[in-house]
Amino acid sequence: YPSGQPQGRVGVIQGELDSNQSLADVLEGADTVFPCFNTKLHKWSSDMTRWIARVGDLSAALQAKIVFPSPIFNFGPGKTKSIDEETEQDPTSSLGKLRVAIEQRLVRSAFEGAILTVLRFPDIFGPACFNRITYPIFADALKPRQTKWYGNPSRLHDFISTADAGEAMVLAGLEPKTNDAVFHVPGPEPIHPADFISMVYKISNSSITPPYKIEPNWQRRVRGMFDREEGLFIQLKYL
């Protein structure tokens, strides 16, 4: 919260990301910044890089802490059996390389006066989560209709809820021991996507059987020819 507000609390404040003055007003007196903005994939290279740079510059000027949520696809296809916080990020996709560049921009802000904590999450699901991996499962279960899974439904996958991810963000922001560090935050336990989808359909009282079908690669590639977002999303198939 800005100065004058209760201490030790986290609040949501809206500002205009393309206005330096608006951002300065919003961040005035803040000691911790949680970047919660997002945009379409094809706008990351323009809008997201610009917004991150502005937030980073202002946070450095305020000597504020930045708690930055980052995805696991900063790493390329499984070149090692185990990936931890010390593993070098070596993405092969343009999206992965872009996210690494964005993260490195915040590292620069840390050298200029900010404090940086990075939390890397697996696929997130839950309220206010509209990604292309988990959101369609819930939307299709409520219709109800059969959903699609892109990949091997029997390969263990990691999911984390918005509530758990949000709690991890807040705890990282309030804990000084997390300053200038990177953390991989897992879900409760790996689960087969087939079981995850079945759980969602059971909770929604859907009688669709089977609840999902595997989408062939060629179908998604064809859609990607006409849908710019889909074309970029295909890069993440290795997840």
C-alpha positions in Angstrom: 0.0 0.0 0.0 1.1 3.6 -0.5 2.3 5.6 2.6 -0.5 6.2 5.1 -2.1 2.8 4.6 -1.9 -0.1 7.1 1.5 -1.7 7.1 2.2 -5.3 6.4 -0.7 -5.7 4.0 -0.9 -6.4 0.3 -3.4 -4.5 -1.8 -4.4 -4.2 -5.5 -3.9 -0.8 -7.0 -4.7 0.1 -10.6 -2.6 2.3 -12.7 -2.0 3.2 -16.3 1.0 1.2 -17.5 1.8 3.5 -20.4 1.9 6.6 -18.2 5.1 7.1 -16.2 3.2 9.6 -14.0 0.4 7.2 -13.3 2.8 4.5 -12.3 4.8 6.9 -10.1 1.6 7.9 -8.3 0.5 4.3 -7.8 3.9 3.1 -6.6 4.6 6.1 -4.3 5.5 4.8 -0.9 5.3 1.2 -1.9 8.0 -1.1 -0.5 7.0 -4.2 -2.5 5.7 -4.5 -6.0 3.8 -7.5 -7.4 3.5 -7.1 -11.2 0.0 -8.6 -11.9 -0.5 -7.4 -15.5 -0.5 -9.5 -18.6 -1.4 -9.3 -22.2 -1.8 -11.4 -25.3 1.2 -13.5 -26.3 1.8 -11.6 -29.6 2.0 -8.3 -27.6 4.7 -9.5 -25.1 7.5 -8.3 -27.3 6.1 -4.8 -27.4 3.8 -4.1 -24.5 5.1 -6.4 -21.8 8.8 -5.5 -22.3 7.9 -1.8 -22.1 5.8 -2.2 -19.0 8.3 -4.3 -17.2 11.0 -1.8 -18.0 8.9 1.1 -16.5 8.0 -0.9 -13.4 11.7 -2.0 -13.0 13.0 1.6 -13.3 10.5 3.0 -10.8 11.1 0.1 -8.3 14.8 0.8 -8.6 14.3 4.5 -7.9 12.2 3.6 -4.8 14.5 0.8 -3.8 11.4 -1.4 -3.6 11.2 -5.2 -3.8 9.8 -6.7 -7.0 8.1 -10.2 -6.6 7.9 -11.4 -10.2 5.9 -14.5 -11.3 7.6 -16.4 -14.0 6.7 -19.6 -15.9 8.5 -22.9 -16.3 8.9 -22.6 -20.0 11.9 -20.3 -19.5 13.7 -23.7 -19.8 13.8 -25.6 -23.0 12.6 -29.1 -23.7 13.8 -31.5 -20.9 17.5 -31.5 -21.5 18.1 -32.7 -17.9 16.0 -35.0 -15.8 15.9 -32.5 -12.9 15.6 -28.7 -13.1 16.2 -26.6 -10.1 16.9 -23.0 -9.3 20.5 -23.3 -10.3 19.8 -24.8 -13.8 20.7 -22.4 -16.6 17.7 -21.2 -18.6 18.1 -22.2 -22.2 14.8 -22.0 -24.0 14.4 -22.9 -27.6 11.1 -21.1 -28.3 10.9 -17.4 -29.0 8.4 -17.0 -26.1 10.8 -18.7 -23.7 13.7 -16.4 -24.9 11.5 -13.4 -24.6 10.6 -14.3 -21.0 14.2 -14.8 -20.1 14.9 -11.3 -21.5 12.1 -9.8 -19.5 13.4 -11.5 -16.3 16.9 -10.2 -17.1 15.6 -6.7 -17.5 14.4 -6.9 -13.9 17.8 -8.3 -12.8 19.2 -5.0 -14.3 16.8 -3.1 -12.1 18.1 -5.0 -9.1 21.6 -3.8 -9.9 20.2 -0.3 -10.0 18.6 -0.3 -6.6 15.6 -2.7 -6.6 15.3 -6.0 -4.7 14.2 -8.9 -7.0 12.5 -12.1 -6.0 11.5 -14.5 -8.8 8.9 -17.3 -8.3 8.6 -19.8 -11.2 5.2 -21.6 -11.3 3.8 -24.6 -13.2 0.5 -24.3 -15.0 -2.0 -22.3 -12.9 -5.7 -22.9 -12.6 -8.5 -21.3 -10.7 -10.4 -18.0 -10.4 -9.2 -15.2 -12.7 -6.9 -17.6 -14.6 -7.7 -17.6 -18.3 -4.7 -19.4 -19.8 -4.9 -21.7 -22.8 -4.0 -24.8 -20.8 -6.3 -25.1 -17.8 -9.1 -22.6 -18.4 -10.7 -24.5 -21.4 -11.0 -27.6 -19.2 -13.2 -25.7 -16.6 -15.1 -23.8 -19.4 -15.9 -27.0 -21.3 -16.9 -28.9 -18.1 -19.5 -26.3 -17.3 -21.1 -26.2 -20.8 -20.8 -29.3 -20.6 -18.9 -30.6 -23.6 -15.8 -32.7 -24.2 -12.6 -30.8 -23.7 -9.3 -31.2 -25.6 -5.8 -32.0 -24.3 -2.8 -31.2 -26.2 -0.1 -33.7 -25.3 0.2 -37.0 -23.4 -2.6 -37.2 -20.8 -0.7 -40.0 -19.0 2.5 -38.1 -18.4 2.8 -36.6 -14.9 2.1 -32.8 -15.0 2.2 -30.1 -12.3 -0.7 -27.7 -11.6 -1.0 -25.0 -9.0 -4.1 -23.1 -7.9 -4.4 -19.3 -8.1 -4.9 -19.3 -4.3 -1.7 -21.2 -3.6 0.3 -19.2 -6.2 -1.0 -16.0 -4.7 -0.1 -17.1 -1.2 3.4 -17.9 -2.3 3.7 -14.5 -3.9 2.7 -12.7 -0.7 4.8 -14.8 1.5 7.8 -14.2 -0.7 7.1 -10.5 -0.6 6.8 -10.3 3.2 9.8 -12.5 3.9 13.2 -10.7 3.8 15.0 -14.0 3.4 13.6 -14.3 -0.1 15.4 -11.1 -1.2 17.4 -11.4 -4.5 16.6 -15.1 -4.9 14.8 -17.4 -7.3 12.3 -20.1 -6.2 10.5 -22.9 -8.0 7.1 -23.3 -6.5 5.4 -26.7 -7.2 1.8 -27.7 -6.9 0.6 -30.1 -4.2 1.9 -33.1 -6.2 2.3 -34.1 -9.9 -0.9 -35.6 -11.4 -1.8 -37.1 -14.8 -3.7 -34.6 -16.9 -6.3 -37.3 -17.5 -7.0 -37.5 -13.7 -7.0 -33.7 -13.4 -9.6 -33.4 -16.1 -11.7 -36.1 -14.6 -11.7 -34.4 -11.2 -12.8 -31.1 -12.8 -15.7 -32.8 -14.6 -16.7 -34.7 -11.5 -16.8 -31.6 -9.4 -18.9 -29.8 -12.0 -21.3 -32.8 -12.1 -20.7 -33.3 -15.8 -21.7 -36.7 -17.3 -19.6 -36.3 -20.4 -17.7 -39.6 -21.0 -14.8 -39.6 -21.8 -14.3 -36.0 -20.6 -11.5 -35.2 -23.1 -10.0 -36.1 -26.4 -6.5 -35.8 -27.7 -6.1 -33.0 -30.2 -3.9 -34.1 -33.2 -0.9 -31.9 -33.8 -2.0 -31.1 -37.4 -5.3 -29.6 -36.2 -3.6 -27.2 -33.9 -1.0 -26.3 -36.6 -3.8 -25.5 -39.0 -5.5 -23.3 -36.4 -2.1 -21.6 -35.8 -2.0 -20.6 -39.5 -5.0 -18.4 -38.9 -4.8 -17.5 -35.2 -1.7 -15.6 -34.2 -2.1 -16.5 -30.6 -2.5 -20.2 -31.3 0.6 -20.1 -33.6 2.7 -18.8 -30.7 1.1 -21.2 -28.1 2.2 -24.2 -30.2 5.7 -23.4 -29.2 4.9 -24.6 -25.7 3.8 -28.1 -26.7 6.9 -29.6 -25.0 5.4 -28.8 -21.7 
